[in-house]
């Protein structure tokens, strides 16, 4: 008889919290970079670097979310 939560479920919950933090931080940082990039007159190539970093974070979050989903199904 188990009295506490399942360790696998706790791990999935931690992963889900990390995904949520990464998504929120990425959006805030990306919007800030777009705003300040325009205000400072940065070249487009530097602004595209921020875009690529945001896309990488979103892809990572999508992959981890898929792994969480698959873990719950199995």
C-alpha positions in Angstrom: 0.0 0.0 0.0 1.4 3.3 -1.1 0.7 6.3 1.1 2.4 9.1 -0.9 2.3 10.3 -4.4 3.9 8.2 -7.1 7.5 9.3 -7.8 6.9 9.2 -11.5 4.0 11.5 -11.1 6.0 13.9 -9.0 8.7 13.9 -11.7 6.1 14.7 -14.4 4.7 17.5 -12.3 8.2 19.0 -11.9 8.8 18.8 -15.6 5.4 20.5 -16.2 6.3 23.3 -13.9 9.7 23.7 -15.6 8.0 23.9 -19.0 5.6 26.5 -17.7 8.4 28.6 -16.3 10.4 28.3 -19.5 7.4 29.3 -21.7 6.6 32.3 -19.6 10.2 33.5 -19.3 10.7 33.0 -23.0 7.7 35.1 -23.9 8.6 37.9 -21.6 12.3 38.0 -22.7 11.4 37.7 -26.3 8.9 40.5 -26.2 11.4 42.6 -24.2 14.1 41.9 -26.8 11.8 42.9 -29.6 10.8 46.1 -27.9 14.3 47.2 -26.8 15.8 46.0 -30.1 13.5 48.5 -31.9 14.2 51.2 -29.4 17.9 50.8 -29.6 17.9 50.4 -33.4 19.6 47.0 -33.4 20.3 45.4 -36.8 17.8 42.8 -38.0 20.4 40.0 -37.7 20.7 40.6 -33.9 16.9 40.6 -33.5 16.7 37.3 -35.5 19.1 35.8 -33.0 16.5 36.5 -30.3 13.8 35.0 -32.5 15.9 31.8 -33.0 16.6 31.5 -29.3 12.8 31.9 -28.6 12.0 29.2 -31.2 14.6 26.9 -29.7 13.0 27.3 -26.2 9.5 26.7 -27.7 10.6 23.6 -29.5 12.3 22.3 -26.3 9.0 23.0 -24.4 7.0 21.2 -27.0 9.3 18.1 -26.9 9.2 17.9 -23.1 5.4 18.4 -23.1 5.1 15.6 -25.6 7.2 13.4 -23.3 5.0 14.2 -20.3 1.9 13.4 -22.3 3.4 10.1 -23.5 4.5 9.2 -19.9 0.9 9.7 -18.6 -0.5 7.5 -21.3 1.8 4.6 -20.6 
